[in-house]
Amino acid sequence: MSSAVPSRSRRALPAAALLTLACVPLACVAPALAQTADDQNAGDLPTIVVSATGIPTPETEVASSVSIVTEQDIARNQQRTLPDVLQSLPGLNVVQTGGPGGTTSVFIRGTNSNHVKVLIDGIDAGNPAATNGAFDFGKLLASDLERVEVLRGPQSGLYGSDAIGGVISITTKKGEGPPKVSAYAEGGALGTFNQYASLTGATEKLAYSFNVTHFSSTEIPVTPQNIVPPFWPRNPNAYDNWTYSTRLDWQATETFAVNFVARYIDTSLAFTPDVFPPPTYAGIPAALRSTAYTGMFFTKGEGVWTALDGALVTSFGASELTTSNPTVGPNPSVNGTYDGDRQVYYVRSNYLVAPGQNLLVGAERRNESITSSTAYTNVDASTGDTGVYAEYQGNVWNRLFFAANVRYDADDSFGDHTTFRLAPALLFDETGTKLKASYGTGFKAPTLYQLYAPYYGNVNLQPEESEGWDAGFEQKAFGERVLFGVTYFHNNITNLISYDPVTFQNVNISSAVTQGVEAFVAVKVTDRIDARVDYTYTDVVGYVPPGQPFGAACAPINATSCYPLRRPNNKVSLTLGWRPTDELDLAASLVYASSWWDIVRLTSNYIDQPGYTVVNLAANYRLNTVTTVFGRIDNLFNQTYENPNGFLAPGFGAYGGVKLTW
């Protein structure tokens, strides 16, 4: 991560930085703030955080817990998908059903997988057609990503629904400089053959970026031998992903700009579903594969007006997400189609009241709908939400930094909701110490499926709610070559939506408490060697009223409490980087997760699922200004593990390829 070691100086943000507010909502970095890892190590610019406050802010002045991954980090580690990028970050547990293309969930600080707000170039990526509304991280490729910010803790004060656990804000690459063509091809284990090509550049007024990526793996072993009968076929998964993306930024006049982004993702996954044939109706992996298709189209257009010599920046525009998820094949029980769409219309302004004092206000209208047809249910429904928010960000004597925001949402389905967040940080430059804390509230609106699905839906559902806080410190040492810190977090979540087997409906019945510690040490050993260790301890306990069932997502402790599934107590990640020469760049990572409670794939039994340790290596060698050869090894020691239960994670795999840039 680029933020592993702080820059050696802090500088005031240039006025042009306010143009980042054009990237609604809160997720882009302007060219004036663009920086490479080398720039940061040299202390030329501070590391900038946008997602925490919506205003470009030096990381040292941000109280929220945030991790930043840059395109340089992604390229160095040869990470091809968003799950690869997120795997080693603190506070996150990434769960993928069987390798590339498998359904992927992310749990932040022990909250549910649908408690994460995901933004791609400011577009809400949550799937309105999914039963729980969550984004499937496994479908997003990393080839054109410029920056990923992971903001932990409840964030509904700015972001509205879904941001109980945190926000993952993703920015794609912006064109700059003379025209440049880049391309790579790689092959390796799992029948992998990937290709990427891009054209980027900028004129005096127009920056452009066009990208196409093809990701293909045809032999992905998924089904463990121990869950199939003797002589029963075990078919591998086969995954294919074509992604096309465009970004255009046009500075029409000195005070007005127009921005446009579009992304189309087209995937297919041949997979083995579970079937329950008579006469015993015992679960078994199907003998034949089904195919799940995904089509997602993201687009956003906006205008940005700058006034008062850059002190006032107003952006306005609209975004849309359409998604289609049909499944077809010889297993009728899994066949069906889930189609959804969402439109968001917004306006927001930031006013620089005085140096270091910003007032941010905004409003947005969201409309979404679902049309689904399966063997069991048909849903055709829509809803919407109108939200307004305000935030004040202040700087007192360049020592006390704070942000306070509040948001009011009027939802068409369940009514009104108000959320807020407070986040102060106290900086002592004399000792290199930062004290930080935050307190906030969050909510998760019921999904259209939870509200309106036949048999299961309940139009009386209320939003899930949370309140959470964290507190910690960061400390520089040894001439700023070492940075370490500890943060304690605590969240109370109520009104959790659960399935009631008595009424056969979704109901607000359970609650949960998540708490833990995030600690890290980052070391710049030399100018060519850097290292970072992250440790996360997470404790999660769920609760239901006496006499009520827990449902299938919670392993009982006693009559009223349980362990929510797929939350390991301990996670350790280690990242190392070494540049022996200017041409050679080496990277290594280790991720350890302790055991967790899970549910057995083919039954309703609970299991204490064993943990795992995975080591990955990567090497990049620049032959000349045009050609770079690269190779990597994933799961170096061929660790066999299942995450989740019943789905094999990929074993040892070697990959290699060539990249051309001219």
ZALUMSE-127634 format. One record per residue (C-alpha): residue number from 0; residue in three letters; chain; z, x, y. Coordinates in pm, whole numbers, m for minus. Example, Ala and Ser with C-alpha at 12.3 -4.5 7.8 and 13.67 -1.06 7.14 Angstrom:
2
    n  res  chain      pz      px      py
    0  Ala      A     780    1230    m450
    1  Ser      A     714    1367    m106
//
This chain:
662
    n  res  chain      pz      px      py
    0  Met      A       0       0       0
    1  Ser      A     m82     126     343
    2  Ser      A     263      37     468
    3  Ala      A     441     268     226
    4  Val      A     532     525     492
    5  Pro      A     558     430     859
    6  Ser      A     339     579    1126
    7  Arg      A     499     852    1333
    8  Ser      A     471     669    1661
    9  Arg      A     480     315    1791
   10  Arg      A     237     213    2058
   11  Ala      A     201    m106    2255
   12  Leu      A     m75    m330    2129
   13  Pro      A    m393    m328    2337
   14  Ala      A    m483    m651    2516
   15  Ala      A    m788    m681    2293
   16  Ala      A    m554    m732    1999
   17  Leu      A    m505   m1088    2110
   18  Leu      A    m856   m1158    1987
   19  Thr      A    m714   m1157    1637
   20  Leu      A    m593   m1507    1715
   21  Ala      A    m952   m1612    1670
   22  Cys      A    m896   m1577    1298
   23  Val      A    m714   m1902    1235
   24  Pro      A    m463   m1941    1097
   25  Leu      A    m304   m1607    1157
   26  Ala      A    m483   m1387     910
   27  Cys      A    m731   m1143    1063
   28  Val      A    m720    m805    1230
   29  Ala      A    m946    m726    1526
   30  Pro      A   m1167    m418    1541
   31  Ala      A    m931    m271    1801
   32  Leu      A    m662    m274    1532
   33  Ala      A    m874    m155    1243
   34  Gln      A    m725     153    1082
   35  Thr      A    m761     364     774
   36  Ala      A    m483     510     566
   37  Asp      A    m558     848     722
   38  Asp      A    m521     698    1070
   39  Gln      A    m177     566     984
   40  Asn      A     m61     891     830
   41  Ala      A    m169    1072    1143
   42  Gly      A      33     830    1354
   43  Asp      A    m270     717    1557
   44  Leu      A    m180     349    1530
   45  Pro      A     114     153    1392
   46  Thr      A      68     m65    1087
   47  Ile      A       0    m417    1213
   48  Val      A     130    m743    1067
   49  Val      A     m35   m1074    1164
   50  Ser      A      81   m1333     908
   51  Ala      A     454   m1316     990
   52  Thr      A     419   m1454    1344
   53  Gly      A      50   m1525    1402
   54  Ile      A      50   m1256    1669
   55  Pro      A     m54    m895    1590
   56  Thr      A     275    m706    1576
   57  Pro      A     372    m352    1472
   58  Glu      A     534    m367    1130
   59  Thr      A     846    m193    1259
   60  Glu      A     909    m493    1489
   61  Val      A     872    m760    1218
   62  Ala      A    1185    m907    1060
   63  Ser      A    1009   m1086     773
   64  Ser      A     956    m921     435
   65  Val      A     585    m848     407
   66  Ser      A     361    m626     192
   67  Ile      A      20    m508     311
   68  Val      A    m270    m395      93
   69  Thr      A    m580    m250     262
   70  Glu      A    m937    m206     144
   71  Gln      A    m862     166     104
   72  Asp      A    m579      83    m137
   73  Ile      A    m804    m153    m333
   74  Ala      A   m1085     104    m355
   75  Arg      A    m850     389    m453
   76  Asn      A    m704     187    m744
   77  Gln      A   m1040      26    m835
   78  Gln      A    m885    m320    m834
   79  Arg      A   m1154    m576    m911
   80  Thr      A    m966    m908    m886
   81  Leu      A    m689   m1049    m669
   82  Pro      A    m440   m1053    m963
   83  Asp      A    m498    m676    m996
   84  Val      A    m416    m634    m625
   85  Leu      A     m95    m840    m645
   86  Gln      A      41    m714    m977
   87  Ser      A     256    m430    m843
   88  Leu      A     390    m594    m526
   89  Pro      A     765    m664    m495
   90  Gly      A     897   m1017    m533
   91  Leu      A     586   m1137    m719
   92  Asn      A     533   m1226   m1085
   93  Val      A     165   m1260   m1180
   94  Val      A      95   m1470   m1491
   95  Gln      A    m260   m1481   m1634
   96  Thr      A    m368   m1662   m1950
   97  Gly      A    m550   m1392   m2138
   98  Gly      A    m715   m1142   m1909
   99  Pro      A   m1011   m1171   m1667
  100  Gly      A   m1096   m1526   m1565
  101  Gly      A    m788   m1680   m1723
  102  Thr      A    m587   m1926   m1515
  103  Thr      A    m360   m1716   m1295
  104  Ser      A     m37   m1818   m1121
  105  Val      A     183   m1620    m883
  106  Phe      A     557   m1680    m848
  107  Ile      A     719   m1547    m527
  108  Arg      A    1094   m1485    m525
  109  Gly      A    1142   m1715    m824
  110  Thr      A     988   m2025    m665
  111  Asn      A     725   m2233    m843
  112  Ser      A     365   m2121    m869
  113  Asn      A     250   m2402    m636
  114  His      A     500   m2294    m367
  115  Val      A     261   m2026    m237
  116  Lys      A      32   m2090      59
  117  Val      A    m297   m1902       9
  118  Leu      A    m534   m1841     300
  119  Ile      A    m877   m1679     272
  120  Asp      A   m1003   m1591     621
  121  Gly      A    m767   m1861     745
  122  Ile      A    m901   m2127     505
  123  Asp      A    m641   m2308     296
  124  Ala      A    m741   m2216     m61
  125  Gly      A    m501   m2445    m250
  126  Asn      A    m698   m2661    m493
  127  Pro      A    m671   m3032    m393
  128  Ala      A    m811   m3129    m736
  129  Ala      A    m549   m2937    m939
  130  Thr      A    m263   m3138   m1082
  131  Asn      A      m7   m2924    m897
  132  Gly      A    m234   m2821    m607
  133  Ala      A    m204   m2447    m677
  134  Phe      A    m475   m2189    m618
  135  Asp      A    m610   m2014    m928
  136  Phe      A    m586   m1646    m829
  137  Gly      A    m797   m1540   m1127
  138  Lys      A   m1117   m1664    m962
  139  Leu      A   m1107   m1442    m652
  140  Leu      A   m1277   m1101    m672
  141  Ala      A   m1157    m813    m456
  142  Ser      A   m1485    m638    m372
  143  Asp      A   m1515    m764     m13
  144  Leu      A   m1146    m786      77
  145  Glu      A   m1036    m590     382
  146  Arg      A    m668    m679     385
  147  Val      A    m409    m875     189
  148  Glu      A     m74    m965     348
  149  Val      A     202   m1107     127
  150  Leu      A     471   m1277     335
  151  Arg      A     786   m1366     142
  152  Gly      A    1032   m1646     216
  153  Pro      A     990   m2009     339
  154  Gln      A     721   m2019     610
  155  Ser      A     649   m2388     676
  156  Gly      A     751   m2347    1043
  157  Leu      A     399   m2208    1102
  158  Tyr      A     207   m2296     789
  159  Gly      A     321   m2646     692
  160  Ser      A     311   m2764     332
  161  Asp      A     314   m2531      28
  162  Ala      A     485   m2234     198
  163  Ile      A     822   m2258      18
  164  Gly      A     800   m1922    m158
  165  Gly      A     576   m1748      91
  166  Val      A     221   m1697     216
  167  Ile      A     m62   m1479      85
  168  Ser      A    m313   m1420     364
  169  Ile      A    m647   m1259     275
  170  Thr      A    m902   m1120     519
  171  Thr      A   m1258   m1021     425
  172  Lys      A   m1446    m722     563
  173  Lys      A   m1598    m738     909
  174  Gly      A   m1918    m554     992
  175  Glu      A   m1902    m255    1226
  176  Gly      A   m2119      39    1331
  177  Pro      A   m2481      97    1234
  178  Pro      A   m2631     m95     938
  179  Lys      A   m2480      18     606
  180  Val      A   m2571     m71     250
  181  Ser      A   m2315     m27     m27
  182  Ala      A   m2350     m94    m398
  183  Tyr      A   m2174     m10    m722
  184  Ala      A   m2213     m76   m1092
  185  Glu      A   m1954     m22   m1363
  186  Gly      A   m1907     m89   m1731
  187  Gly      A   m1642     m47   m1995
  188  Ala      A   m1397    m226   m2222
  189  Leu      A   m1396    m601   m2291
  190  Gly      A   m1776    m606   m2268
  191  Thr      A   m1747    m545   m1893
  192  Phe      A   m2049    m501   m1669
  193  Asn      A   m1987    m547   m1295
  194  Gln      A   m2213    m506    m994
  195  Tyr      A   m2163    m531    m618
  196  Ala      A   m2391    m499    m313
  197  Ser      A   m2329    m544      58
  198  Leu      A   m2504    m513     392
  199  Thr      A   m2276    m467     694
  200  Gly      A   m2307    m353    1053
  201  Ala      A   m2283    m453    1416
  202  Thr      A   m2493    m470    1729
  203  Glu      A   m2357    m486    2082
  204  Lys      A   m2267    m854    2039
  205  Leu      A   m2296    m942    1669
  206  Ala      A   m2100    m809    1370
  207  Tyr      A   m2233    m909    1028
  208  Ser      A   m2132    m873     665
  209  Phe      A   m2321   m1002     360
  210  Asn      A   m2184    m949       9
  211  Val      A   m2269   m1040    m348
  212  Thr      A   m2057    m953    m653
  213  His      A   m2111   m1013   m1023
  214  Phe      A   m1817    m975   m1260
  215  Ser      A   m1876   m1014   m1633
  216  Ser      A   m1659    m958   m1942
  217  Thr      A   m1790   m1091   m2273
  218  Glu      A   m1531    m977   m2531
  219  Ile      A   m1177   m1059   m2414
  220  Pro      A    m931   m1092   m2706
  221  Val      A    m682   m1366   m2621
  222  Thr      A    m545   m1546   m2928
  223  Pro      A    m263   m1366   m3116
  224  Gln      A    m310   m1337   m3491
  225  Asn      A      31   m1490   m3567
  226  Ile      A     m53   m1835   m3425
  227  Val      A    m364   m1904   m3636
  228  Pro      A    m385   m1993   m4009
  229  Pro      A    m532   m1744   m4257
  230  Phe      A    m909   m1704   m4230
  231  Trp      A    m916   m1913   m3913
  232  Pro      A   m1161   m1789   m3646
  233  Arg      A   m1026   m1609   m3340
  234  Asn      A   m1289   m1629   m3070
  235  Pro      A   m1269   m1400   m2766
  236  Asn      A   m1294   m1531   m2412
  237  Ala      A   m1612   m1464   m2215
  238  Tyr      A   m1602   m1470   m1836
  239  Asp      A   m1877   m1463   m1573
  240  Asn      A   m1826   m1474   m1195
  241  Trp      A   m2086   m1468    m919
  242  Thr      A   m1941   m1453    m567
  243  Tyr      A   m2141   m1465    m244
  244  Ser      A   m1979   m1419      98
  245  Thr      A   m2086   m1394     461
  246  Arg      A   m1899   m1318     781
  247  Leu      A   m2052   m1331    1130
  248  Asp      A   m1871   m1253    1456
  249  Trp      A   m2069   m1312    1776
  250  Gln      A   m1934   m1213    2119
  251  Ala      A   m2144   m1458    2320
  252  Thr      A   m1996   m1362    2660
  253  Glu      A   m1708   m1150    2784
  254  Thr      A   m1475   m1450    2747
  255  Phe      A   m1623   m1653    2461
  256  Ala      A   m1682   m1564    2095
  257  Val      A   m1807   m1755    1792
  258  Asn      A   m1700   m1669    1436
  259  Phe      A   m1831   m1795    1102
  260  Val      A   m1733   m1726     741
  261  Ala      A   m1863   m1867     412
  262  Arg      A   m1786   m1794      47
  263  Tyr      A   m1927   m1943    m271
  264  Ile      A   m1768   m1872    m611
  265  Asp      A   m1948   m1975    m930
  266  Thr      A   m1769   m1899   m1259
  267  Ser      A   m1775   m1988   m1626
  268  Leu      A   m1506   m1915   m1885
  269  Ala      A   m1562   m1965   m2256
  270  Phe      A   m1210   m2011   m2396
  271  Thr      A   m1017   m2137   m2698
  272  Pro      A    m818   m2454   m2619
  273  Asp      A    m536   m2597   m2828
  274  Val      A    m606   m2899   m3049
  275  Phe      A    m370   m3124   m3246
  276  Pro      A    m564   m3263   m3544
  277  Pro      A    m436   m3531   m3786
  278  Pro      A    m263   m3590   m4014
  279  Thr      A      22   m3361   m3897
  280  Tyr      A     m90   m3330   m3534
  281  Ala      A      51   m2977   m3532
  282  Gly      A     m96   m2755   m3261
  283  Ile      A    m363   m2501   m3351
  284  Pro      A    m617   m2294   m3156
  285  Ala      A    m954   m2467   m3175
  286  Ala      A   m1217   m2325   m3410
  287  Leu      A   m1485   m2352   m3140
  288  Arg      A   m1475   m2252   m2777
  289  Ser      A   m1499   m2483   m2477
  290  Thr      A   m1636   m2375   m2140
  291  Ala      A   m1463   m2425   m1806
  292  Tyr      A   m1683   m2403   m1498
  293  Thr      A   m1567   m2350   m1142
  294  Gly      A   m1760   m2398    m822
  295  Met      A   m1580   m2333    m490
  296  Phe      A   m1731   m2327    m143
  297  Phe      A   m1524   m2209     155
  298  Thr      A   m1655   m2224     510
  299  Lys      A   m1515   m2203     863
  300  Gly      A   m1662   m2201    1211
  301  Glu      A   m1470   m2149    1533
  302  Gly      A   m1491   m2070    1899
  303  Val      A   m1258   m1835    2085
  304  Trp      A   m1205   m1856    2460
  305  Thr      A   m1019   m1581    2650
  306  Ala      A    m882   m1637    3000
  307  Leu      A    m640   m1492    3256
  308  Asp      A    m757   m1135    3191
  309  Gly      A    m682   m1170    2821
  310  Ala      A    m335   m1321    2863
  311  Leu      A    m448   m1660    2725
  312  Val      A    m649   m1685    2404
  313  Thr      A    m750   m2027    2268
  314  Ser      A    m931   m2083    1941
  315  Phe      A   m1064   m2407    1798
  316  Gly      A   m1273   m2498    1497
  317  Ala      A   m1296   m2649    1152
  318  Ser      A   m1281   m2529     793
  319  Glu      A   m1376   m2689     464
  320  Leu      A   m1310   m2625      97
  321  Thr      A   m1500   m2806    m178
  322  Thr      A   m1424   m2741    m543
  323  Ser      A   m1558   m2867    m875
  324  Asn      A   m1396   m2784   m1208
  325  Pro      A   m1574   m2938   m1509
  326  Thr      A   m1486   m2846   m1868
  327  Val      A   m1734   m2918   m2148
  328  Gly      A   m1762   m2838   m2517
  329  Pro      A   m1680   m2952   m2870
  330  Asn      A   m1312   m3029   m2796
  331  Pro      A   m1303   m3371   m2625
  332  Ser      A    m932   m3353   m2544
  333  Val      A    m992   m3085   m2278
  334  Asn      A   m1324   m3212   m2140
  335  Gly      A   m1333   m3361   m1794
  336  Thr      A   m1408   m3296   m1429
  337  Tyr      A   m1181   m3235   m1131
  338  Asp      A   m1354   m3244    m791
  339  Gly      A   m1173   m3200    m460
  340  Asp      A   m1234   m3128     m95
  341  Arg      A   m1034   m3050     217
  342  Gln      A   m1126   m3038     586
  343  Val      A    m900   m2886     851
  344  Tyr      A    m958   m2922    1227
  345  Tyr      A    m748   m2707    1456
  346  Val      A    m679   m2578    1804
  347  Arg      A    m428   m2311    1897
  348  Ser      A    m343   m2098    2200
  349  Asn      A    m140   m1785    2259
  350  Tyr      A     m12   m1709    2606
  351  Leu      A     122   m1365    2696
  352  Val      A     407   m1481    2920
  353  Ala      A     514   m1125    3000
  354  Pro      A     487    m788    2824
  355  Gly      A     637    m841    2480
  356  Gln      A     684   m1218    2533
  357  Asn      A     436   m1454    2363
  358  Leu      A     418   m1831    2338
  359  Leu      A     202   m1969    2058
  360  Val      A     121   m2342    2025
  361  Gly      A    m118   m2525    1796
  362  Ala      A    m222   m2847    1630
  363  Glu      A    m423   m2926    1320
  364  Arg      A    m550   m3223    1121
  365  Arg      A    m597   m3197     744
  366  Asn      A    m791   m3443     525
  367  Glu      A    m822   m3399     147
  368  Ser      A    m943   m3597    m152
  369  Ile      A    m974   m3582    m530
  370  Thr      A   m1210   m3740    m782
  371  Ser      A   m1133   m3666   m1145
  372  Ser      A   m1237   m3801   m1481
  373  Thr      A   m1083   m3695   m1813
  374  Ala      A   m1020   m3841   m2156
  375  Tyr      A    m685   m3970   m2033
  376  Thr      A    m699   m4042   m1659
  377  Asn      A    m932   m4114   m1373
  378  Val      A    m824   m4047   m1015
  379  Asp      A   m1001   m4128    m689
  380  Ala      A    m770   m4081    m392
  381  Ser      A    m732   m3921     m50
  382  Thr      A    m463   m3837     203
  383  Gly      A    m410   m3638     519
  384  Asp      A    m163   m3472     753
  385  Thr      A    m134   m3403    1125
  386  Gly      A      76   m3106    1229
  387  Val      A     182   m2948    1558
  388  Tyr      A     377   m2623    1599
  389  Ala      A     514   m2381    1854
  390  Glu      A     652   m2028    1838
  391  Tyr      A     814   m1789    2081
  392  Gln      A     805   m1419    2004
  393  Gly      A    1017   m1187    2217
  394  Asn      A    1103    m824    2278
  395  Val      A    1432    m730    2447
  396  Trp      A    1455    m369    2573
  397  Asn      A    1223    m251    2291
  398  Arg      A    1521    m282    2059
  399  Leu      A    1570    m649    1969
  400  Phe      A    1260    m827    1840
  401  Phe      A    1262   m1190    1737
  402  Ala      A    1040   m1485    1647
  403  Ala      A    1140   m1852    1645
  404  Asn      A     906   m2133    1544
  405  Val      A     918   m2505    1471
  406  Arg      A     661   m2741    1321
  407  Tyr      A     632   m3118    1295
  408  Asp      A     411   m3277    1028
  409  Ala      A     314   m3644    1003
  410  Asp      A     183   m3697     650
  411  Asp      A     m23   m4003     560
  412  Ser      A     154   m4036     223
  413  Phe      A     524   m3966     275
  414  Gly      A     586   m3969     651
  415  Asp      A     735   m3713     889
  416  His      A     876   m3368     824
  417  Thr      A    1014   m3095    1053
  418  Thr      A    1051   m2728     957
  419  Phe      A    1146   m2410    1142
  420  Arg      A    1205   m2036    1108
  421  Leu      A    1415   m1773    1291
  422  Ala      A    1353   m1401    1234
  423  Pro      A    1533   m1131    1442
  424  Ala      A    1504    m754    1393
  425  Leu      A    1716    m484    1555
  426  Leu      A    1557    m140    1586
  427  Phe      A    1740     190    1642
  428  Asp      A    1475     454    1712
  429  Glu      A    1744     718    1749
  430  Thr      A    1833     698    1380
  431  Gly      A    1514     543    1240
  432  Thr      A    1703     230    1136
  433  Lys      A    1587    m132    1130
  434  Leu      A    1818    m424    1061
  435  Lys      A    1641    m749     983
  436  Ala      A    1713   m1108     885
  437  Ser      A    1540   m1444     869
  438  Tyr      A    1627   m1806     805
  439  Gly      A    1375   m2083     750
  440  Thr      A    1287   m2410     586
  441  Gly      A     987   m2515     380
  442  Phe      A     832   m2810     204
  443  Lys      A     566   m2891     m56
  444  Ala      A     386   m3223     m25
  445  Pro      A     318   m3414    m350
  446  Thr      A     m37   m3363    m475
  447  Leu      A    m289   m3643    m497
  448  Tyr      A    m266   m3627    m875
  449  Gln      A     113   m3655    m867
  450  Leu      A      89   m3954    m634
  451  Tyr      A    m200   m4153    m774
  452  Ala      A    m283   m4055   m1134
  453  Pro      A    m266   m4355   m1371
  454  Tyr      A      58   m4368   m1575
  455  Tyr      A     193   m4043   m1428
  456  Gly      A     155   m4099   m1055
  457  Asn      A     433   m4220    m827
  458  Val      A     345   m4324    m472
  459  Asn      A     714   m4306    m378
  460  Leu      A     739   m3929    m427
  461  Gln      A     895   m3730    m144
  462  Pro      A     810   m3368     m61
  463  Glu      A     992   m3082    m230
  464  Glu      A    1212   m2908      25
  465  Ser      A    1372   m2568      67
  466  Glu      A    1592   m2364     293
  467  Gly      A    1617   m1990     255
  468  Trp      A    1739   m1675     420
  469  Asp      A    1721   m1303     372
  470  Ala      A    1885    m998     527
  471  Gly      A    1834    m627     487
  472  Phe      A    1760    m290     639
  473  Glu      A    1497     m16     642
  474  Gln      A    1574     352     703
  475  Lys      A    1352     650     784
  476  Ala      A    1459     998     674
  477  Phe      A    1338    1360     650
  478  Gly      A    1116    1350     955
  479  Glu      A     981    1006     864
  480  Arg      A     845    1134     534
  481  Val      A    1081     898     352
  482  Leu      A    1130     528     410
  483  Phe      A    1368     317     203
  484  Gly      A    1519     m28     232
  485  Val      A    1697    m319      65
  486  Thr      A    1666    m694     125
  487  Tyr      A    1878    m972     m22
  488  Phe      A    1723   m1322     m44
  489  His      A    1857   m1668    m124
  490  Asn      A    1672   m2002    m149
  491  Asn      A    1788   m2358    m219
  492  Ile      A    1511   m2591    m334
  493  Thr      A    1565   m2966    m367
  494  Asn      A    1363   m3278    m452
  495  Leu      A    1167   m3083    m714
  496  Ile      A     908   m3303    m880
  497  Ser      A     955   m3339   m1257
  498  Tyr      A     805   m3555   m1531
  499  Asp      A    1042   m3831   m1650
  500  Pro      A     980   m3912   m2021
  501  Val      A    1162   m4244   m1982
  502  Thr      A     944   m4390   m1706
  503  Phe      A     641   m4168   m1788
  504  Gln      A     614   m4084   m1417
  505  Asn      A     659   m3793   m1183
  506  Val      A     991   m3821    m999
  507  Asn      A    1199   m3621    m749
  508  Ile      A    1490   m3526    m968
  509  Ser      A    1567   m3155   m1003
  510  Ser      A    1673   m2866    m781
  511  Ala      A    1692   m2489    m809
  512  Val      A    1859   m2185    m656
  513  Thr      A    1673   m1854    m641
  514  Gln      A    1836   m1534    m524
  515  Gly      A    1791   m1164    m566
  516  Val      A    1730    m820    m420
  517  Glu      A    1416    m629    m322
  518  Ala      A    1453    m253    m282
  519  Phe      A    1201      26    m225
  520  Val      A    1163     397    m161
  521  Ala      A     839     537     m18
  522  Val      A     784     911       6
  523  Lys      A     509    1117     165
  524  Val      A     563    1423     m55
  525  Thr      A     289    1624     114
  526  Asp      A     m13    1542     326
  527  Arg      A    m200    1484      m1
  528  Ile      A      66    1326    m226
  529  Asp      A     243     995    m171
  530  Ala      A     465     782    m393
  531  Arg      A     643     448    m379
  532  Val      A     892     271    m607
  533  Asp      A     974    m101    m575
  534  Tyr      A    1248    m285    m760
  535  Thr      A    1304    m660    m759
  536  Tyr      A    1595    m848    m914
  537  Thr      A    1544   m1225    m935
  538  Asp      A    1794   m1483   m1057
  539  Val      A    1678   m1846   m1082
  540  Val      A    1878   m2146   m1205
  541  Gly      A    1754   m2504   m1210
  542  Tyr      A    1962   m2820   m1201
  543  Val      A    1919   m3188   m1293
  544  Pro      A    2161   m3483   m1269
  545  Pro      A    2379   m3541   m1579
  546  Gly      A    2193   m3715   m1859
  547  Gln      A    1846   m3639   m1724
  548  Pro      A    1588   m3438   m1925
  549  Phe      A    1482   m3095   m1802
  550  Gly      A    1113   m3129   m1880
  551  Ala      A     887   m2859   m2020
  552  Ala      A     929   m2607   m1739
  553  Cys      A    1297   m2522   m1780
  554  Ala      A    1496   m2371   m2070
  555  Pro      A    1839   m2544   m2091
  556  Ile      A    2161   m2349   m2034
  557  Asn      A    2392   m2650   m2060
  558  Ala      A    2380   m3022   m1988
  559  Thr      A    2285   m2987   m1620
  560  Ser      A    2144   m2636   m1564
  561  Cys      A    1851   m2438   m1698
  562  Tyr      A    1636   m2127   m1657
  563  Pro      A    1297   m2201   m1498
  564  Leu      A    1020   m2040   m1700
  565  Arg      A     820   m1722   m1635
  566  Arg      A    1061   m1555   m1393
  567  Pro      A    1168   m1212   m1524
  568  Asn      A    1501   m1094   m1388
  569  Asn      A    1385    m736   m1330
  570  Lys      A    1059    m588   m1210
  571  Val      A     982    m225   m1128
  572  Ser      A     657     m90    m990
  573  Leu      A     564     272    m922
  574  Thr      A     252     385    m738
  575  Leu      A     134     745    m696
  576  Gly      A    m154     889    m499
  577  Trp      A    m286    1245    m499
  578  Arg      A    m588    1394    m323
  579  Pro      A    m621    1747    m467
  580  Thr      A    m937    1800    m262
  581  Asp      A   m1126    1609       6
  582  Glu      A   m1369    1490    m262
  583  Leu      A   m1123    1387    m538
  584  Asp      A    m876    1098    m509
  585  Leu      A    m637    1019    m797
  586  Ala      A    m406     719    m835
  587  Ala      A    m155     599   m1093
  588  Ser      A      60     288   m1119
  589  Leu      A     330     159   m1350
  590  Val      A     455    m199   m1371
  591  Tyr      A     760    m297   m1576
  592  Ala      A     880    m656   m1620
  593  Ser      A    1190    m749   m1820
  594  Ser      A    1199   m1043   m2061
  595  Trp      A    1176   m1401   m1937
  596  Trp      A    1211   m1753   m2071
  597  Asp      A     883   m1912   m2174
  598  Ile      A     758   m2203   m2381
  599  Val      A     586   m2138   m2713
  600  Arg      A     214   m2201   m2673
  601  Leu      A     170   m2453   m2957
  602  Thr      A     511   m2623   m2951
  603  Ser      A     772   m2741   m2705
  604  Asn      A    1019   m2472   m2814
  605  Tyr      A    1161   m2216   m2574
  606  Ile      A    1144   m1842   m2633
  607  Asp      A    1296   m1534   m2476
  608  Gln      A     960   m1366   m2419
  609  Pro      A     968    m982   m2446
  610  Gly      A     889    m783   m2134
  611  Tyr      A     627    m512   m2095
  612  Thr      A     540    m182   m1930
  613  Val      A     183    m110   m1823
  614  Val      A      44     218   m1685
  615  Asn      A    m295     238   m1509
  616  Leu      A    m490     543   m1388
  617  Ala      A    m786     574   m1151
  618  Ala      A   m1003     858   m1021
  619  Asn      A   m1272     865    m751
  620  Tyr      A   m1492    1170    m689
  621  Arg      A   m1733    1191    m395
  622  Leu      A   m2038    1391    m498
  623  Asn      A   m2197    1373    m153
  624  Thr      A   m2216    1144     149
  625  Val      A   m2408     884     m54
  626  Thr      A   m2274     899    m409
  627  Thr      A   m1926     853    m555
  628  Val      A   m1849     842    m925
  629  Phe      A   m1533     672   m1048
  630  Gly      A   m1340     589   m1360
  631  Arg      A   m1014     424   m1456
  632  Ile      A    m794     347   m1753
  633  Asp      A    m602      22   m1770
  634  Asn      A    m298     m13   m1998
  635  Leu      A    m298     358   m2082
  636  Phe      A     m48     331   m2369
  637  Asn      A    m206      15   m2515
  638  Gln      A     104    m199   m2461
  639  Thr      A      76    m523   m2661
  640  Tyr      A     227    m816   m2474
  641  Glu      A     177   m1184   m2394
  642  Asn      A     212   m1321   m2042
  643  Pro      A     242   m1617   m2086
  644  Asn      A     341   m1671   m2449
  645  Gly      A      48   m1721   m2683
  646  Phe      A    m207   m1537   m2469
  647  Leu      A    m270   m1167   m2530
  648  Ala      A    m298    m948   m2223
  649  Pro      A    m578    m686   m2237
  650  Gly      A    m493    m365   m2419
  651  Phe      A    m620     m12   m2354
  652  Gly      A    m943     m18   m2157
  653  Ala      A   m1161     256   m2005
  654  Tyr      A   m1412     185   m1727
  655  Gly      A   m1651     393   m1522
  656  Gly      A   m1934     366   m1274
  657  Val      A   m2111     488    m965
  658  Lys      A   m2103     376    m602
  659  Leu      A   m2378     437    m347
  660  Thr      A   m2343     408      32
  661  Trp      A   m2618     474     280
//
